[in-house]
Amino acid sequence: MALTRRNMLGATVALLAAGAVSPLSRAAQPTPRQTAGPFYPDDYPLDDDNDLVHVSGQPRMAHGEITDLHGRLLDRNGKPVAGARIEIWQCDANGRYRHSRDPGTAPIDAGFQGIGHALSDETGRYRFLTIKPVPYPGRTPHIHVAVYGFDHEPFVTQLYVAGEPRNDGDFLYRRIPSDLRSLVTVPFDRAAHGDRLQAQWDIVLGVAPA
């Protein structure tokens, strides 16, 4: 798996859904681990940042519903964790991954980066500018997420869209116990101002602070 190239970074994390529930009240509940999938990008722009909707040298931004995905990285006691690498990857608005074996026939969106990373700041905060995930054959919309730096291999999971009708029929989503699905499912809501969507998701490590 391509992720093993970065095993020296490593990660052990638990992820929880943000919103009305306090991070401290959910901190002891680890997120279900999920597969990285077969399409970790192997063909993507040289850009390597947290803005997936603007690609250097491309005259237009990505197609799709632009989304501000943000939250905090916390330890299991609710304390912020700084300086960790958080990585996301997903298909573009045409349902294509930037991977040489992606079987899709639609054109790849040259304006979408496909993969990006952010580092948590001193308060544990992270942010990505991306698109609301879309379905592709056989899967409900989702974003792949990995956090590195706390173990010999990364902790990987997938983030889903609250209210998406395809979720209940998705084979990977259905493997998650029903009482744990909220940990990987968040609303993608229209922002109060502007035309972007907002998705807030706190990431909670399954380890105690050092």
N, C-alpha and C positions, 0 to 999 in steps of 0.2 A: 504494500500500500504506500502511496506517495508520501503520506504523513510521516512515515518512519525516517525520512531524511532529516527530520527536525527533532528526533527523539531526545537530543541532548538538551532541548529546552524543557520538554515534559510538562505535564499538568495533572493535578488531581482536583477537580472542582465539582460542585453541585450547583445547579441552576434552578432559580425559582421565578415564577411570574410576579411582576410588580403590579401595583394598582392600589386598591383599597386595603389590602392586607399588609401589615407591617413586615419588613424584612426580618425583624427579630422573631416574629411569631412563626415564620416559616423556615428559619435558618437551619433547624435540625433536620429538615426534610430534604434529602438529596434528590436531585433531578434524575430521572431514568437515563441511563446511558443508551445511546443509539449509534447505529453504524455511520461511518463516514460516507458510505456509498461509493459507487464505482467511478465517479466523475470529478474527483478532486482535480482542479484545473492543471493541465500541462501545456496549455497554449493560450497565453494571456498577455496583455500589454506589459510594458516594463514598469508602468505605474504600480506602486506598492504602498497604498495609503488607505485612509478610511473613507474616501470619496469614490464610490463605485460608479457614479453617474456622469462623471467628466473624465474623459480619457485624453491624455496629452496627444496633440496632433489631430484630433477629431473635431470637425467643425460643429457638431451638435452633441447635445447631451443624450443620455440613454432614453429609450422609449420606456413606457410604463408609468406607474403611479409613484412619484418620488416620495421617499419615506425617510424620516429622521428616526433612526433606531438608536436608542440610548438607554443608559441605566448606570448601575454601579457594580463594581466587583467587591464582594465582601467575604470575610471569613465566616465560619459557622456561628460565631458569636455576634455577628453584625458589624464588625469593625472593617473599615475600608482597607483594601489591599492595593497598593500602588505599584506601578512599573511592570505589570503583567501584560503579555501579548495576547490579545483576543482576536481571533480570525473568523471571518465569515466567507462563505461562497455559496452561489446559487445560480440557477439558470436565468437567462435574460427574458425579456417580455415575449420573445418568440419561442420560449421553451427550450432554448439551446444552452448547454454548458460549453465552456471553453475547454474542451477536452477532445483529443484526437479520435476517440472511439465513440463520441456522442453520435447516436444513430439518426438524429433528427435531420430533416430535409429542408426546414425553413432556414433562411439566412441568419447568420450570427449577427447580433446587434453590435456593430463596431464601436458604438458610443457607450457600451456598458463594460465595465472593467472585469466583472465576473468573480473577483476575489479581492479581499482587502483586509487590512489589519489595523488595530488601534491599540495604544498602550493606555492602561488605566492611570489616571493622574493621582495626585497626592490624596485626594478625597475618594479614590476608587472609581471615579466616573470614567465612562467610555462613550464614544459616539461614532455612528456610521451614517453616511448619506447613501442610500441604496434605493431599490424599488420594492414595492409590495410584491411578495413572491407569487408566481403564477403556477398553474398545474402543467405537468407534461405527462405523456402517456403512462398510466399506471400509478401515478403519485398525486397526492393532494399538494397544494402549495406549501412550501417550506423553505427555510434557510438553514444551511449547515453551520454549526458553530463549534469552535475548538478554543480551549484556553491552554496556554503553555507556561511552564515554569515551576511546577510544583511536584513533579514526579518524573519517572523515566520515560513515560509516554503521555501524550495529550489525552485529556478527557474530551470526548466528542458527543454532541447531541444535535438535535434538530429543533428549530423553532417553528411553530405553527400559528395560523391565523384564527383567532377566536371567531366563531360564527360561520366558518367555512363549511358548507354542506358536504364537501368531499371528505372531510376528516374522518367521519365515522366509517367510511368504506375503505380507508387507507390501511394496508396490511401492517405497516410499521406503527402507525398511530394506534391501531387496535392492540398491538402488543404491550402498550403501556397500560398498567392498571388504571381503571377509570378514575380512581381517587387521586392519581398522580398526574393526570393529563394537564391540569391547570398549571403545572410547573413548567410546561413547554408550550403553552398556548396563551397568546396575548392579543388584545384588540389592536387593530390598525385603524386609528380614527383620524378624521379630518382635523387639522390644527385650527385653533380659534381664529388665527390670522394667517393669511397666505393660502397657497394651494397645495401644500405638502401634507402627507399623512404623518402621524406620530405613533410610534410604538415604543413603549417603555418596558424594560425587562431587566431586573437585577440578577446578577450572577453571584451565587453564593458558594464559596469553597466548602468542600466537605472535610476540611482539616482545621484544627485549632491553630491559632497564631503561634509563631515560633517563640 
